[in-house]
Amino acid sequence: MKRKTLNVKRRGNAKGRGASFHVSRFTFDDSGYTMVAVVIGMMILAILIMGVAPSIATIMKREREQELLFRGKQYARAIALFQRRYGRFPTELKELYANRPRTIRKLFKEPICNCPDWHVIYQNSPDAVAPGMAGSGLPGSPGAPGGGQVPRTPTPGVFGPTEQPKSVGPIVGVRSNVHEEALTEWRGQKFYDEWRFIMGDADRDTMNPNTVRLPSGAPQFPTPSRR
């Protein structure tokens, strides 16, 4: 009886302590399981992200390609409208926006690099000949009406002009500076810097297949037959 009484007292004296120890052990075990579940969840999430990331990157790249086509054609149309309105080609892209009335609603960035650094295409330069349109007489191509050599002026340096010339002159189109293979081809060209947006030619794929429409008053030129 004395031993039983002693055991009962120990239970009574240690009731609170034993309960708290039991609760602490339960909390510790629960936290451990929670940590394991979080780690497993993060691993599963990482695997899903690794699987989905390429698809997201492809979608974003395709959207940038479509934006490049849209913005490049906007510049080509604006240059054509500028030539029609002012009787000359712009010498800088900012003229399209700065001259009043404007011929472009904003100066678009180049979407592939997300920068304003377009490669401008000067009249009578090799870039001014659209693929498959050599000798077509497009405004920017060599030998076209109103052509001329692209003037070149020295680039000023710290101590005056240097020997490296900088091209300035009539601009007839733009293209990207990024040499990267695209997901899709445009007019048979696989690289972004091969996609040339030239006035009178940029919308050739959405026009009458037998005609390249130029600004009002300019001659119309037939497109080559596609084989």
Order of alpha helices (4+ residues) and beta strands (2+ residues): alpha-alpha-alpha-beta-beta-beta-beta-beta-beta-beta
